[in-house]
Amino acid sequence: MEQMLIQLMPLFLIFAIFYFLLIRPQQRRAKEHKEMVAAVQRGDKIVSSGGIRGKVMKVIGDTDVEVEISSGVNVVIIKSTIAEVERDSSAK
């Protein structure tokens, strides 16, 4: 029994290392991204994961935002594709 425990110890050690170095940080980044996307509001400047830069004109429900990418050109994108948010202090 003790021999089997010693043989399985490296496997448990490898799992613990993977958890703390790979899985846990990825979960934290995903949580931060979800919170960032949920907090998007009118007037924020964003960059989508496709590289489109624009200003949020309207938040449409929980999943979409209308973004002005050029003067008079608005597109609707899915919130989860937002990569970065820059708060506009003059909004509101």
C-alpha positions in Angstrom: 0.0 0.0 0.0 2.8 2.4 0.9 4.6 1.6 -2.3 1.6 2.4 -4.4 1.2 5.8 -2.6 4.9 6.6 -3.3 4.4 5.7 -7.0 1.3 8.0 -7.3 2.9 10.9 -5.5 4.6 12.4 -8.6 1.3 12.3 -10.5 -0.4 14.3 -7.7 2.5 16.7 -7.7 2.3 17.3 -11.4 -1.4 17.9 -11.2 -0.9 20.4 -8.4 1.7 22.3 -10.4 -0.5 22.4 -13.5 -3.4 23.6 -11.4 -1.5 26.5 -9.8 0.5 27.5 -12.8 -2.0 27.1 -15.7 -5.6 26.4 -14.7 -6.0 28.9 -11.8 -4.6 31.9 -13.6 -6.7 31.2 -16.6 -9.8 31.0 -14.5 -8.9 34.4 -12.9 -8.4 36.0 -16.3 -11.7 34.7 -17.5 -13.5 36.1 -14.5 -11.8 39.5 -14.9 -12.8 39.6 -18.6 -16.4 38.6 -17.7 -16.6 41.4 -15.2 -15.1 43.9 -17.6 -17.6 43.0 -20.3 -20.5 43.2 -17.9 -19.5 46.8 -16.9 -19.4 48.2 -20.4 -21.5 51.3 -20.7 -22.3 54.1 -23.2 -19.3 56.3 -23.9 -16.6 53.6 -23.3 -13.9 53.2 -25.9 -13.3 49.6 -26.8 -11.2 47.3 -28.9 -12.7 44.1 -30.1 -10.8 40.8 -30.5 -11.0 41.3 -34.2 -9.2 44.6 -33.9 -12.1 47.0 -34.4 -11.8 50.2 -32.3 -14.8 52.2 -31.5 -17.0 54.0 -29.0 -20.0 52.3 -27.4 -23.1 54.1 -28.4 -25.7 51.8 -26.9 -25.7 48.6 -24.8 -28.3 46.2 -26.3 -29.4 43.7 -23.7 -26.8 41.3 -22.1 -25.1 40.2 -25.2 -24.7 43.0 -27.7 -23.4 46.6 -28.0 -23.7 49.1 -30.7 -20.3 50.6 -31.5 -19.5 53.7 -33.6 -16.4 52.8 -35.5 -16.3 56.0 -37.6 -18.4 59.1 -37.8 -21.9 57.9 -38.6 -20.9 54.3 -39.0 -22.4 52.1 -36.3 -22.0 48.3 -36.0 -23.5 45.8 -33.5 -21.0 43.5 -31.9 -21.2 40.7 -29.4 -20.0 41.8 -25.9 -17.9 38.7 -25.4 -15.7 39.8 -28.4 -14.6 42.9 -26.5 -10.9 42.6 -25.7 -10.2 46.0 -24.0 -12.3 48.7 -22.5 -11.1 52.3 -22.0 -13.3 54.3 -19.7 -14.3 57.8 -20.9 -14.3 60.1 -17.9 -16.6 62.7 -19.6 -19.4 60.1 -20.1 -22.7 60.6 -18.3 
